[in-house]
C-alpha cells in the first residue's frame, strides 16, 4: 500500500493542514490497484474504509506511521486490519539510528530480476507499491529465519500504531503557564547575571568555559570548590538557560490549535528505545529550586477539565534486568524485600550495616551500577562520581568483586558478541556491533561497552513496548466504545512514552480502571527472576503527580 499525498493551494476533499490524500495504490501478487480520492463523492473511499476496517486483511507498507496518521487526519479512518511495515522489518533485522530508503532496501534484499519486474509499472507510485509487495515476501522469510517474526508481529507493529495514536492525541499544554514561566526564568537569569558580573568585576560570556576559567583564577576560586556562591550562581544561570532554550522556546514556538502539543516519535534506534523530537517531550526536566523559587515546566502540562494524568513508572528496571541476566544470588536477594535496593547493595559491597549507608554512599553505588549498565569508561564514571579515573576504576572493580555474577555476565556478554557479531535482548532482538573484533583498541573497547549496554537497555525497551501493547488491549476490552485517539468524549489514552514510564490522560470516571490496568499489565509484561514493581502516580498536571 502507498498513499499519494498532495500539497497545493487547491486541496482535495480529504485534507488536513494543507496536505491532502489524492489517491492510494494497493498491490496484490498479480496486480496493482489505484484508488482515486480527489473527491469525497468517489466510490473508492468506501472501498478503502472497508479494507482498513477488515480484521482479515493485512496492509503492507513502507514507513506506515506517517501514512496512518494522514489517513486518520484526512479521512478519519483508523485501521482494524493487520499492519506490516517493511521498514520496521528491515530495522529489526539490522537495527540502526535511521530507517533505510525503499531504494536501499531493494538493493539489499531483492534480486535484479525482482527489481526488473517491479519497474515494469507505468508510474513511480505503482513501482513503489510493487517493490513493497515483493520486499514483504523476502523480509518475512528473513524474520522467520532469525526468530524475529513473533516480536515483529506481537510488539513492534502494534506499538507503531499506538505511537501514531499517541502523537495524534498530544500532550495537554497550558501556554499561559509556560509563558509565565518563561518570564520568571528571564527575570531570574538577569538577576543572576548582575550578581555574577558584580562579583567578577567585569562582563564575560557565562556559557564559555574558557572565560569562566580565567575569572575563577582571578578570584582565586579552587577548581573543586563547587559550593562557592559565585559558581553556584553560574550553575543556576546555565540551568535556567537550558530550560529556556532547550525546552520553553520549542514549546512556545509550536503552534497549538487545540491546546495540545504533539511531538514526533522515532523507534528506529540501535537499542530499540523510543525517542522524540519537534518538540522532545521526553526531555522536559524535573522541577528544581533556585533561591527558594520553584521552576516547574511540568506543571504547564495540565489535563483538560474532567481529566487527570496518570503516570506509571518501572522501579529500577535496568538494574532488575541486570540482576535477571547475571543471576547473581546476592543481587537477586536484594530485590526480595521492600528495602531501598540501592541501600541494600551499598551495604553489601561496602561491608557495612544498612543503617550506616549515607546518602553519599547510596548515590555513589547508584552511579557505579548505572555506569556499568550504560557502558561508561573510567573517565566518564570518574566525572560522574567526582573522582579521578583510577579511583573510579578501583570502585567499579570492587563492586564487581562483591557481585561476581555481574562480572561473569559482562564477560559472557562480550564473549558471545565477539563470537556472533551481535547481542540479543530479552525478546530476541539483535544489535550488530562491527567494532567488537576490531584491531583498534578504542573501537573494540567501545563495542564491548555497547554490548552490555544494548543487552540491558534494549531489553528495557522491549519490556516497556510490550507493556504498552498489553495495556492498550486491556483498555479496549474494559472501556466500551473507546476511540483510538483521545477526544473530549473519550479519555483513557497514552499521551507520552517516557522510556521506562508511561503517561496517560484519563477521564475521572475511568481512573480506577486505568490505574489497575497499567499496574497489572506493566508488572506482568515479562517474567523475570525478580519482581517488576510499578509506581503509579496521579494528578491534575504532570508537575502535581502524587503516588497512589
C-alpha positions in Angstrom: 0.0 0.0 0.0 1.1 3.5 -0.8 -0.7 6.8 -0.1 -0.4 9.6 -2.7 -0.4 13.0 -1.0 -0.7 16.5 -2.4 0.4 19.9 -1.1 -1.2 22.5 -3.3 -3.4 25.6 -3.0 -6.3 23.6 -4.4 -6.6 20.9 -1.7 -8.6 17.7 -2.3 -11.6 16.8 -0.3 -9.6 14.6 2.0 -7.1 17.1 3.5 -5.7 18.4 6.8 -3.3 21.3 7.3 -3.0 21.9 3.5 -1.9 18.3 2.9 -4.4 16.0 1.3 -4.8 12.4 0.1 -5.5 12.2 -3.6 -5.1 8.5 -4.1 -3.9 5.2 -2.8 -2.1 2.3 -4.5 -2.7 -1.3 -3.5 -0.7 -4.3 -4.7 -1.6 -8.0 -4.7 0.5 -10.8 -6.1 -0.7 -10.3 -9.6 -1.9 -6.7 -10.0 -1.7 -3.1 -8.9 -4.9 -1.3 -7.9 -5.3 2.5 -7.9 -8.0 4.3 -5.8 -8.6 7.9 -6.8 -9.6 10.0 -3.7 -9.7 13.5 -5.1 -13.4 13.8 -4.3 -15.4 12.6 -1.4 -18.1 11.5 -3.9 -15.7 8.9 -5.3 -16.9 5.4 -4.6 -13.3 4.4 -3.8 -13.5 5.9 -0.3 -16.0 3.2 0.8 -13.7 0.5 -0.6 -10.7 2.0 1.2 -12.6 2.1 4.5 -13.7 -1.5 4.2 -10.1 -2.6 3.5 -8.7 -0.8 6.6 -11.6 -2.0 8.8 -11.4 -5.7 7.9 -9.6 -7.8 10.6 -8.9 -10.4 7.9 -6.7 -8.2 5.7 -3.0 -7.3 6.1 -1.9 -3.9 4.9 1.7 -3.9 3.9 3.6 -0.5 3.5 6.8 1.4 3.8 7.1 3.8 6.7 3.4 3.3 7.6 3.1 5.6 10.7 3.0 8.9 8.7 0.6 7.4 6.3 -1.7 6.1 9.0 -1.6 9.5 10.7 -2.5 11.2 7.5 -5.3 8.7 6.9 -6.8 9.4 10.3 -6.5 13.2 9.9 -7.8 13.4 6.4 -10.3 10.5 6.2 -11.0 9.7 9.9 -10.0 6.1 9.2 -8.3 4.1 12.0 -7.2 0.6 10.9 -8.7 -2.5 12.3 -6.7 -4.6 9.8 -3.3 -6.2 10.4 -0.3 -4.0 9.6 3.1 -5.0 8.1 5.7 -2.3 7.7 8.8 -3.4 5.6 10.9 -0.5 7.1 10.3 -1.9 10.6 11.1 -5.5 9.4 14.3 -4.2 7.8 15.3 -2.3 11.0 14.5 -5.3 13.2 17.0 -7.4 11.1 19.7 -4.8 11.4 18.9 -2.1 14.0 20.4 1.4 13.4 19.5 5.0 14.2 17.8 5.7 10.9 15.5 3.8 8.5 16.6 2.7 5.1 15.1 4.2 2.0 13.0 2.0 -0.3 15.8 2.1 -2.8 18.4 1.0 -0.3 16.2 -1.8 0.9 15.5 -3.0 -2.6 19.3 -3.2 -3.3 19.9 -5.1 -0.1 17.1 -7.6 -0.2 15.9 -8.0 -3.8 17.5 -9.7 -6.9 17.9 -7.8 -10.1 15.0 -10.0 -11.5 12.7 -8.9 -8.7 13.5 -5.2 -9.3 13.1 -5.6 -13.1 9.6 -7.0 -12.6 8.6 -4.1 -10.3 10.0 -1.5 -12.7 7.6 -2.6 -15.4 4.8 -0.4 -13.8 3.7 2.8 -15.5 4.1 5.2 -12.6 6.6 5.6 -9.8 3.9 5.1 -7.2 2.9 1.9 -8.8 6.5 0.8 -9.0 7.0 1.6 -5.3 3.9 -0.4 -4.4 5.1 -3.4 -6.4 8.5 -3.2 -4.7 6.8 -3.1 -1.2 4.9 -6.2 -2.0 8.0 -8.2 -3.1 10.0 -6.9 -0.2 7.4 -8.1 2.2 7.8 -11.7 1.0 11.6 -11.6 1.3 11.7 -9.9 4.7 9.0 -12.2 6.1 11.3 -15.2 5.3 14.3 -13.4 6.9 12.3 -12.6 10.1 11.3 -16.3 10.3 14.9 -17.5 9.8 16.2 -15.1 12.5 13.3 -15.9 15.0 12.2 -12.3 14.8 8.7 -12.7 13.4 7.0 -13.0 16.8 8.5 -9.8 18.3 7.7 -8.1 15.0 4.0 -9.2 14.9 3.3 -9.1 18.7 5.2 -6.0 19.8 6.9 -3.9 17.1 4.0 -3.4 14.8 1.3 -2.8 17.4 3.5 -0.3 19.2 4.0 1.7 16.0 0.2 2.1 15.7 -0.1 3.1 19.4 2.6 5.8 18.9 0.6 7.2 15.9 -2.4 7.5 18.2 -0.2 9.0 21.0 1.0 11.7 18.6 -2.5 12.4 17.4 -3.8 12.6 21.0 -1.0 15.0 22.0 0.0 16.3 25.4 -2.2 19.0 27.1 -0.2 22.2 27.4 -1.3 25.4 29.1 0.7 28.0 27.1 -0.2 30.7 29.6 1.6 28.8 32.4 4.5 28.2 30.1 4.7 31.9 29.1 4.6 33.0 32.8 7.5 30.5 33.5 9.4 32.0 30.5 9.1 35.5 32.1 10.2 34.3 35.5 13.2 32.4 34.0 14.3 35.5 32.1 14.0 37.8 35.1 15.9 35.4 37.4 18.6 35.0 34.8 19.0 38.8 34.6 19.3 39.0 38.4 21.9 36.2 38.4 23.9 37.9 35.6 24.1 41.1 37.6 25.3 39.3 40.8 27.9 37.4 38.8 29.3 40.4 37.0 29.5 42.4 40.2 31.5 39.6 41.8 33.7 39.2 38.7 34.1 42.9 38.4 33.7 42.6 34.6 31.4 41.1 32.0 32.2 37.8 30.3 30.4 35.0 28.4 28.7 32.9 31.1 28.4 30.0 28.7 32.2 30.0 27.9 34.3 27.5 29.9 37.4 29.4 28.8 36.2 32.7 30.1 34.9 31.2 33.4 38.3 29.6 34.0 40.0 33.0 33.7 37.5 34.6 36.1 37.9 31.7 38.6 41.7 32.2 38.5 41.3 36.0 39.0 39.0 35.4 42.0 41.3 32.6 43.4 38.5 30.1 43.3 39.7 26.5 43.6 38.6 24.1 40.8 36.9 21.7 43.2 35.1 24.4 45.2 31.6 23.6 43.8 29.8 25.2 46.7 31.3 28.6 46.1 28.4 31.1 45.8 29.8 32.5 42.6 30.0 29.1 40.9 26.5 28.2 42.3 25.1 31.3 40.6 26.9 30.3 37.3 25.4 26.8 37.6 21.9 28.1 38.3 22.2 30.6 35.3 23.1 27.8 33.0 20.4 25.5 34.3 17.8 28.3 33.6 19.3 28.9 30.2 18.9 25.3 29.3 15.3 25.3 30.4 14.7 28.4 28.3 16.4 27.5 25.1 16.0 23.7 25.0 12.5 23.4 26.4 10.5 26.6 26.7 11.4 28.0 23.3 10.4 24.9 21.2 7.2 24.6 23.2 6.2 28.2 22.8 7.1 28.3 19.1 4.9 25.2 18.4 1.5 26.4 17.1 -1.3 24.8 19.2 -4.8 24.8 17.7 -6.5 22.8 20.4 -4.3 23.3 23.5 -2.3 20.1 22.8 1.4 19.7 21.9 2.3 17.0 19.5 5.8 15.7 19.3 7.2 13.2 16.8 8.3 9.8 18.0 11.0 7.7 16.4 11.5 4.0 17.0 14.5 3.5 14.7 17.3 3.4 17.3 20.1 0.9 17.8 18.8 -0.1 21.2 15.1 -0.1 20.3 14.3 2.8 22.7 11.6 5.2 21.6 12.8 8.8 21.3 11.0 12.1 20.4 11.7 15.4 18.6 9.9 18.5 17.4 9.5 19.1 20.4 11.2 16.5 22.5 8.7 15.9 25.3 10.9 13.3 26.9 13.4 16.0 27.8 11.1 18.1 29.9 13.2 18.5 33.1 12.1 17.7 36.6 11.1 20.6 38.9 14.0 22.4 40.5 14.5 25.2 43.0 16.7 28.3 42.8 16.9 30.7 45.8 13.7 29.1 47.2 11.8 29.6 44.0 10.4 26.5 42.2 10.7 26.3 38.4 8.2 23.7 37.1 7.7 23.3 33.4 5.9 20.0 34.0 3.1 22.0 35.8 2.3 23.6 32.4 1.1 20.2 31.1 -2.4 20.3 32.6 -5.1 17.7 31.9 -8.2 19.0 30.4 -11.3 19.7 32.6 -12.7 16.4 33.8 -9.5 14.5 33.2 -6.4 13.6 35.2 -2.9 12.5 34.3 -1.7 9.0 35.4 1.9 8.1 35.3 3.2 4.5 35.7 7.0 4.1 36.2 9.1 0.9 36.5 11.3 0.9 39.6 15.0 0.3 38.7 14.0 -1.5 35.5 17.5 -1.7 34.1 19.1 -2.8 37.4 16.5 -5.6 37.7 17.3 -6.7 34.1 21.0 -6.8 35.2 20.1 -9.0 38.1 18.0 -11.3 35.9 20.7 -11.8 33.3 23.6 -12.0 35.8 21.7 -14.4 38.2 24.0 -13.2 41.0 22.5 -14.7 44.2 23.2 -11.6 46.3 21.9 -9.2 43.7 18.8 -11.3 43.3 18.3 -11.3 47.0 18.4 -7.5 47.2 15.1 -7.4 45.3 13.2 -9.8 47.5 12.2 -7.3 50.2 10.7 -3.8 50.4 14.0 -2.1 51.5 15.7 0.5 49.3 17.6 -1.6 46.8 20.4 0.8 46.4 20.9 1.0 50.2 21.0 -2.9 50.3 23.5 -3.1 47.5 25.6 -0.3 49.1 25.7 -2.1 52.4 26.7 -5.4 50.8 29.6 -4.2 48.7 30.9 -1.7 51.3 30.5 -4.4 54.0 28.7 -2.1 56.4 25.3 -2.3 58.2 22.2 -0.8 56.4 21.9 2.0 58.9 25.5 3.2 58.1 24.7 3.8 54.4 24.7 7.5 54.0 23.1 9.4 51.1 26.6 9.9 49.6 27.4 6.2 49.7 24.0 5.3 48.2 24.5 7.9 45.4 28.0 6.5 44.7 26.6 3.0 44.5 23.8 4.1 42.1 26.4 5.9 39.9 28.6 2.8 39.7 25.7 0.5 38.8 24.4 2.7 36.1 28.0 3.3 34.9 28.3 -0.4 34.3 24.8 -0.6 32.7 25.4 2.4 30.4 28.9 1.2 29.5 30.8 4.2 31.0 34.6 4.2 30.7 36.7 5.0 33.8 37.0 8.7 32.8 33.2 9.2 32.4 32.5 7.3 35.6 35.1 9.3 37.4 33.4 12.6 36.3 30.0 11.3 37.5 31.5 10.3 40.9 33.7 13.3 41.2 36.9 11.3 41.4 39.8 10.6 39.1 39.7 7.7 36.6 42.0 5.3 38.5 39.8 5.6 41.6 36.7 5.2 39.6 38.2 2.0 38.1 39.0 0.8 41.5 35.5 1.4 42.9 33.9 -0.3 39.9 36.3 -3.3 40.3 35.4 -3.6 44.0 31.7 -3.6 43.1 32.1 -6.4 40.6 34.1 -8.4 43.0 31.3 -8.1 45.5 28.8 -9.3 42.9 30.8 -11.9 40.8 27.7 -12.9 38.9 27.6 -9.4 37.4 31.2 -9.7 36.2 30.5 -13.2 34.7 27.5 -11.7 32.8 29.6 -8.9 31.4 32.4 -11.3 30.3 29.9 -13.7 28.8 28.0 -11.0 27.0 31.2 -9.6 25.4 32.4 -13.1 24.5 29.1 -14.1 22.9 29.1 -10.8 20.9 32.7 -11.5 19.7 31.7 -14.9 18.6 28.4 -14.0 16.9 29.0 -10.4 16.0 25.8 -9.2 17.7 24.0 -9.1 21.1 20.5 -10.4 21.8 17.8 -8.7 24.0 15.2 -10.4 26.2 12.8 -10.8 23.3 15.4 -12.0 20.8 16.1 -8.7 19.0 19.6 -8.2 17.9 22.2 -5.4 17.6 25.2 -5.9 15.4 28.5 -4.4 16.6 31.1 -4.3 13.9 33.8 -3.0 16.2 33.7 -5.9 18.7 36.6 -7.7 16.9 38.4 -4.6 15.7 42.2 -4.4 16.0 41.6 -0.7 17.0 41.6 -0.9 20.9 39.4 2.2 21.2 36.8 0.9 18.8 36.9 -2.6 20.5 36.5 -1.2 24.0 33.6 1.0 22.8 31.9 -2.0 21.3 32.4 -4.1 24.4 30.6 -1.4 26.5 27.9 -1.2 23.9 27.4 -4.9 24.0 26.5 -4.8 27.7 24.5 -1.6 27.5 22.5 -2.7 24.5 21.6 -6.0 26.0 20.2 -4.3 29.1 18.8 -1.1 27.7 17.4 -2.9 24.7 15.7 -5.4 27.0 14.2 -2.5 28.9 12.8 -1.1 25.7 11.3 -4.5 24.9 9.6 -4.6 28.2 8.2 -1.1 28.0 6.9 -1.7 24.5 5.3 -5.0 25.5 3.6 -3.3 28.5 2.2 -0.5 26.2 0.6 -3.1 23.9 -0.8 -5.1 26.8 -2.3 -2.1 28.4 -4.0 -0.9 25.2 -5.5 -4.4 24.5 -6.9 -4.5 28.1 -8.3 -1.0 28.0 -10.1 -1.6 24.7 -11.8 -4.6 26.3 -12.8 -2.9 29.6 -13.9 0.5 28.2 -16.6 0.1 25.6 -16.8 2.5 22.6 -13.3 3.8 23.4 -12.0 5.8 20.4 -8.4 5.1 19.2 -7.4 8.8 19.8 -8.1 10.9 22.9 -11.2 13.1 22.4 -13.4 15.3 24.7 -15.8 12.3 24.9 -13.2 9.6 25.4 -10.1 9.8 27.6 -8.0 6.8 28.7 -5.1 7.2 26.3 -1.4 7.1 26.2 0.0 10.7 25.8 3.7 10.1 26.5 6.1 7.2 26.2 9.0 8.2 28.6 11.3 5.2 28.2 10.5 3.3 31.5 7.5 5.4 32.3 4.1 5.6 30.5 1.8 8.6 30.9 -2.0 8.6 30.2 -4.7 11.2 30.2 -7.8 9.7 31.8 -11.3 10.9 32.4 -12.2 10.8 36.1 -14.8 8.1 35.6 -12.1 5.7 34.3 -9.3 6.5 36.8 -9.6 3.3 38.9 -9.8 1.1 35.8 -6.7 2.6 34.2 -4.7 2.6 37.5 -5.3 -1.1 38.0 -4.7 -2.0 34.3 -1.4 -0.2 34.0 0.0 -1.6 37.2 -1.1 -5.2 36.5 0.0 -5.2 32.8 3.3 -3.5 33.4 4.2 -5.8 36.3 3.4 -8.8 34.2 4.8 -7.7 30.8 7.6 -10.3 31.1 8.6 -13.0 33.6 12.0 -12.1 35.3 13.8 -13.7 38.1 13.0 -10.6 40.2 9.7 -8.7 40.7 8.8 -5.8 38.4 7.2 -3.3 40.7 5.5 -0.2 39.2 5.0 3.1 40.8 1.7 4.7 39.8 1.0 8.4 40.3 -2.0 10.6 39.6 -2.7 14.3 39.5 -4.2 17.3 37.6 -0.9 18.0 35.9 2.4 16.4 35.2 4.0 18.6 37.9 1.5 17.7 40.5 1.5 13.9 40.4 1.1 12.1 43.7 1.8 8.4 44.4 -1.4 6.4 44.7 
